[in-house]
């Protein structure tokens, strides 16, 4: 999402500096504390060290920027309190952990953006400035007008994502399931113990992690995307990626799902496996062209960038009132 936002801002003509790994592809000015993405570097044993080096570089250059937009959770809060900057923080994860309430009360001045309204429910008193839904570069997602013959699962294999439910739904309906998912280090034991034994079935095909170059074909060729989550999902990027390809979503009613999926239009929202199996039988009736149109209207990178630009201007006006600004 940082990439989608960065490239959309550059396309609009803004001068953007991106602090990210050295293997990032961007039209912005890139400043990299490490050569490659830490998640893909088997030699990286302490990713926090690189984040601290990144923060040092950001704050040493702080006076070069009108606005600094953070996507690293709360690592920068203590520094942001001690320097006059127009900052904004998008929180991408869950905020219902008990320690976070205490942290956000201590740093209550830091302006926050949520990626769904449901995400902010555990901390309704926090300094939320807006809810800004994710947006996609829709040129990278090809629309497929024809329903496919298989169900798709895209994302992570972890206890909260419940790929085991997706497998159960496939077996109940007799519709093949293709699983394109990564296994993070923390979930390797769970994958081997709980999920791997379920993959040995003629209806189930485990592909592994896939890149954007094949994502359109994978999602666009599906009858539906299964999103059988069992946690308060803050957004759920796979859902809008599927809609962009014209493929409707069958999603469990948790977290942001009711905000992202338009019931009966871009997908069907269910409460259990039995309802999901029934939805598989009905999902082909949904208009795939309408899925794409809704995605273009609600979840484009241009719309996301415009929403953030409004918040950037608000922060600049708050921190540097027009009467006190010098003319450069």
C-alpha positions as CSV (number, residue, x, y, z in Angstrom):
1,X,0.0,0.0,0.0
2,X,2.9,2.3,0.6
3,X,4.0,1.6,-3.0
4,X,0.6,2.3,-4.4
5,X,0.3,5.6,-2.5
6,X,3.9,6.7,-3.4
7,X,3.5,6.1,-7.1
8,X,0.1,7.8,-7.2
9,X,1.5,10.9,-5.5
10,X,4.4,11.0,-7.9
11,X,2.0,10.6,-10.8
12,X,0.1,13.6,-9.5
13,X,3.3,15.7,-9.6
14,X,4.4,15.7,-6.0
15,X,8.0,15.4,-4.9
16,X,8.1,12.2,-2.8
17,X,11.0,10.7,-0.9
18,X,10.5,7.0,0.0
19,X,12.4,5.4,2.9
20,X,12.4,1.7,2.1
21,X,14.6,-1.2,1.2
22,X,17.1,-0.8,-1.6
23,X,15.3,-3.4,-3.9
24,X,12.1,-1.2,-4.0
25,X,10.9,-0.2,-7.4
26,X,9.7,3.4,-7.4
27,X,9.7,6.6,-9.3
28,X,10.2,8.5,-6.0
29,X,13.6,9.4,-4.5
30,X,14.6,6.3,-2.7
31,X,16.6,6.3,0.6
32,X,17.4,2.8,1.8
33,X,18.7,1.6,5.2
34,X,19.1,-1.9,3.8
35,X,19.8,-3.5,0.5
36,X,16.8,-5.8,0.3
37,X,13.5,-6.4,1.9
38,X,14.0,-7.7,5.4
39,X,11.3,-10.4,5.1
40,X,13.1,-11.8,2.1
41,X,16.6,-11.7,3.7
42,X,17.4,-15.0,5.4
43,X,20.5,-13.3,7.0
44,X,18.5,-10.7,8.8
45,X,18.2,-11.7,12.5
46,X,17.2,-8.4,14.0
47,X,14.9,-6.3,11.7
48,X,14.4,-3.7,14.4
49,X,18.1,-2.5,14.0
50,X,17.3,-1.4,10.4
51,X,14.2,0.4,11.5
52,X,16.2,2.4,14.0
53,X,18.7,3.3,11.3
54,X,15.8,4.3,9.0
55,X,14.3,6.5,11.7
56,X,17.7,8.2,12.3
57,X,17.9,9.1,8.6
58,X,14.3,10.3,8.5
59,X,14.7,12.7,11.4
60,X,18.1,14.0,10.3
61,X,16.4,15.0,7.1
62,X,13.1,16.1,8.7
63,X,13.4,19.8,7.7
64,X,13.6,18.8,4.0
65,X,9.9,17.7,4.0
66,X,6.5,19.4,4.3
67,X,4.9,16.3,5.6
68,X,6.3,13.0,6.9
69,X,3.9,10.0,6.6
70,X,4.8,7.0,8.8
71,X,3.8,3.4,8.1
72,X,5.9,1.8,10.8
73,X,3.3,1.5,13.6
74,X,4.4,3.5,16.6
75,X,8.2,3.2,16.5
76,X,8.6,6.9,15.8
77,X,6.2,8.3,18.4
78,X,8.8,9.4,21.0
79,X,10.9,11.2,18.4
80,X,7.9,12.9,16.8
81,X,6.9,14.3,20.1
82,X,10.3,16.1,20.3
83,X,10.6,17.8,16.9
84,X,8.3,20.2,15.1
85,X,7.1,18.3,12.0
86,X,3.8,17.8,10.2
87,X,3.5,14.1,10.6
88,X,0.8,11.6,10.0
89,X,0.7,7.9,10.9
90,X,-1.3,5.2,9.2
91,X,-1.8,2.2,11.5
92,X,-2.0,-1.0,9.4
93,X,-2.5,-3.6,12.2
94,X,-4.8,-4.4,15.0
95,X,-5.1,-2.0,17.9
96,X,-7.0,-4.2,20.4
97,X,-3.9,-5.4,22.3
98,X,-3.9,-4.2,26.0
99,X,-0.5,-2.5,25.9
100,X,-1.6,-0.3,23.0
101,X,-4.2,1.6,25.0
102,X,-1.6,2.8,27.4
103,X,0.8,3.7,24.6
104,X,-1.7,5.7,22.7
105,X,-2.8,7.6,25.8
106,X,0.8,8.6,26.4
107,X,1.3,9.7,22.8
108,X,-2.2,11.1,22.3
109,X,-1.1,14.1,20.2
110,X,0.1,11.9,17.3
111,X,-2.4,12.1,14.5
112,X,-3.6,8.8,13.2
113,X,-5.3,7.4,10.1
114,X,-7.3,4.1,10.3
115,X,-7.7,1.8,7.3
116,X,-11.2,0.9,8.4
117,X,-13.7,2.1,10.9
118,X,-13.8,-1.2,12.6
119,X,-10.0,-1.1,13.2
120,X,-10.4,1.9,15.5
121,X,-13.2,0.5,17.6
122,X,-10.9,-0.7,20.5
123,X,-9.5,2.9,20.8
124,X,-12.4,5.2,20.0
125,X,-10.8,8.1,22.0
126,X,-7.5,8.0,20.1
127,X,-6.4,10.9,17.8
128,X,-8.0,9.6,14.7
129,X,-8.1,12.1,11.8
130,X,-9.7,10.0,9.1
131,X,-10.4,6.5,7.8
132,X,-8.8,6.0,4.4
133,X,-9.4,2.8,2.7
134,X,-6.6,1.2,0.7
135,X,-6.4,1.8,-3.1
136,X,-4.9,-0.2,-6.0
137,X,-3.1,0.7,-9.2
138,X,-5.9,-0.8,-11.2
139,X,-3.8,-1.0,-14.3
140,X,-2.1,-3.9,-12.8
141,X,-5.3,-5.9,-12.4
142,X,-7.0,-7.3,-15.5
143,X,-10.7,-7.7,-15.5
144,X,-12.1,-11.2,-16.4
145,X,-15.8,-11.2,-17.3
146,X,-16.2,-15.0,-17.0
147,X,-16.5,-16.9,-13.8
148,X,-13.9,-19.6,-13.3
149,X,-14.2,-23.1,-12.0
150,X,-12.2,-23.0,-8.8
151,X,-12.2,-21.1,-5.5
152,X,-9.2,-19.0,-4.6
153,X,-7.5,-18.3,-1.3
154,X,-4.9,-15.5,-1.3
155,X,-2.8,-14.2,1.6
156,X,-1.0,-15.7,4.6
157,X,-1.3,-19.2,6.2
158,X,-1.9,-18.4,9.8
159,X,-4.4,-19.3,12.5
160,X,-6.4,-16.1,12.1
161,X,-6.7,-16.4,8.3
162,X,-8.3,-19.9,8.6
163,X,-7.3,-21.5,5.4
164,X,-8.6,-24.7,7.1
165,X,-12.1,-23.3,6.7
166,X,-11.5,-22.6,3.0
167,X,-10.4,-26.3,2.6
168,X,-13.6,-27.4,4.4
169,X,-15.7,-25.2,2.2
170,X,-14.2,-26.7,-0.9
171,X,-14.8,-30.2,0.3
172,X,-18.4,-29.5,1.2
173,X,-19.1,-28.0,-2.2
174,X,-17.0,-30.2,-4.4
175,X,-15.4,-27.1,-6.0
176,X,-11.6,-27.1,-6.3
177,X,-9.6,-24.7,-4.2
178,X,-6.3,-23.1,-5.2
179,X,-4.3,-21.7,-2.3
180,X,-1.7,-19.0,-3.1
181,X,-0.3,-18.1,0.3
182,X,3.0,-17.4,2.1
183,X,4.0,-18.9,5.4
184,X,5.8,-16.5,7.7
185,X,8.5,-17.7,10.0
186,X,6.2,-17.4,13.0
187,X,3.6,-19.7,11.4
188,X,5.9,-22.5,10.1
189,X,5.1,-24.9,13.0
190,X,1.3,-24.2,12.6
191,X,1.5,-24.9,8.8
192,X,3.3,-28.2,9.3
193,X,1.1,-29.4,12.2
194,X,-2.4,-28.1,11.2
195,X,-2.5,-27.3,7.5
196,X,-0.1,-29.5,5.6
197,X,-2.0,-32.7,6.4
198,X,-5.2,-31.1,4.9
199,X,-3.5,-30.5,1.5
200,X,-3.4,-34.1,0.4
201,X,-6.8,-34.1,-1.3
202,X,-7.8,-34.1,-5.0
203,X,-9.7,-30.8,-4.7
204,X,-6.9,-28.9,-3.0
205,X,-3.9,-27.3,-4.8
206,X,-1.3,-25.5,-2.7
207,X,0.7,-23.0,-4.9
208,X,2.6,-21.0,-2.3
209,X,3.4,-17.3,-2.4
210,X,2.8,-15.6,-5.7
211,X,3.8,-12.2,-7.1
212,X,1.8,-9.4,-8.7
213,X,2.8,-10.7,-12.1
214,X,0.5,-13.7,-11.8
215,X,-2.1,-12.4,-9.4
216,X,-4.5,-11.2,-12.0
217,X,-4.6,-14.5,-13.7
218,X,-5.0,-16.3,-10.3
219,X,-7.8,-14.1,-9.0
220,X,-9.5,-13.4,-12.3
221,X,-9.7,-17.1,-13.1
222,X,-11.6,-18.0,-9.9
223,X,-15.3,-18.4,-9.3
224,X,-14.8,-16.6,-6.0
225,X,-12.2,-15.6,-3.4
226,X,-12.7,-17.2,0.0
227,X,-11.9,-14.9,2.9
228,X,-12.8,-17.1,5.9
229,X,-11.0,-15.0,8.6
230,X,-11.3,-15.5,12.3
231,X,-10.0,-12.2,13.6
232,X,-10.7,-8.5,13.5
233,X,-9.2,-7.9,10.1
234,X,-8.2,-4.2,9.8
235,X,-8.8,-4.2,6.0
236,X,-8.1,-7.2,3.9
237,X,-6.3,-6.2,0.7
238,X,-7.0,-9.5,-1.0
239,X,-10.7,-8.7,-1.2
240,X,-10.2,-5.6,-3.3
241,X,-7.6,-7.2,-5.4
242,X,-10.2,-9.9,-6.2
243,X,-12.9,-7.3,-7.0
244,X,-10.5,-5.5,-9.3
245,X,-10.3,-8.7,-11.4
246,X,-14.1,-9.0,-11.4
247,X,-14.1,-11.9,-8.9
248,X,-16.6,-11.6,-6.1
249,X,-15.7,-12.4,-2.5
250,X,-17.2,-14.9,0.1
251,X,-16.1,-13.5,3.4
252,X,-16.8,-14.1,7.1
253,X,-18.4,-11.2,9.0
254,X,-15.4,-10.1,11.0
255,X,-13.5,-6.8,11.3
256,X,-13.6,-4.6,8.2
257,X,-15.4,-7.1,6.0
258,X,-18.9,-5.4,6.1
259,X,-17.2,-2.1,5.1
260,X,-15.2,-3.5,2.2
261,X,-17.7,-6.0,0.7
262,X,-21.0,-4.7,-0.6
263,X,-23.4,-7.5,0.3
264,X,-24.9,-9.0,-2.9
265,X,-22.9,-6.7,-5.1
266,X,-19.2,-7.4,-4.8
267,X,-19.6,-10.5,-2.6
268,X,-21.5,-12.5,0.0
269,X,-20.9,-12.0,3.7
270,X,-21.4,-15.2,5.8
271,X,-21.2,-16.2,9.4
272,X,-20.1,-19.9,9.3
273,X,-18.9,-22.6,7.0
274,X,-22.3,-23.9,6.1
275,X,-23.4,-20.4,4.9
276,X,-20.2,-20.1,3.0
277,X,-20.9,-23.4,1.2
278,X,-24.3,-22.1,0.3
279,X,-22.8,-18.9,-1.0
280,X,-20.6,-20.8,-3.4
281,X,-23.7,-22.1,-5.1
282,X,-25.1,-18.5,-5.4
283,X,-21.9,-16.5,-6.1
284,X,-22.0,-16.9,-9.9
285,X,-25.1,-14.8,-10.1
286,X,-23.2,-11.7,-9.1
287,X,-22.2,-9.2,-11.8
288,X,-18.5,-9.4,-12.3
289,X,-18.4,-6.1,-14.2
290,X,-20.1,-4.4,-11.3
291,X,-17.4,-5.8,-9.0
292,X,-14.8,-4.0,-11.1
293,X,-16.8,-0.8,-11.3
294,X,-17.2,-0.7,-7.5
295,X,-13.5,-1.3,-7.1
296,X,-12.7,1.6,-9.5
297,X,-15.0,3.9,-7.6
298,X,-14.0,3.0,-4.0
299,X,-10.6,1.4,-4.0
300,X,-8.3,3.1,-6.6
301,X,-4.9,4.4,-5.7
302,X,-5.9,7.9,-7.1
303,X,-8.8,8.1,-4.6
304,X,-6.5,7.0,-1.8
305,X,-3.9,9.5,-2.7
306,X,-6.5,12.3,-2.8
307,X,-7.8,11.4,0.6
308,X,-4.2,11.5,2.0
309,X,-3.4,14.8,0.4
310,X,-6.3,16.4,2.2
311,X,-4.9,15.1,5.5
312,X,-1.4,16.3,4.6
313,X,-2.7,19.8,4.0
314,X,-4.6,19.7,7.3
315,X,-1.4,18.8,9.1
316,X,0.7,21.5,7.4
317,X,-1.9,24.1,8.3
318,X,-2.0,22.9,11.9
319,X,1.8,22.8,12.5
320,X,2.8,25.7,10.2
321,X,0.0,28.2,10.1
322,X,0.0,30.3,7.0
323,X,0.8,33.5,8.8
324,X,4.1,32.1,10.1
325,X,5.3,30.4,7.0
326,X,8.4,31.8,5.2
327,X,8.3,32.2,1.4
328,X,10.8,29.9,-0.4
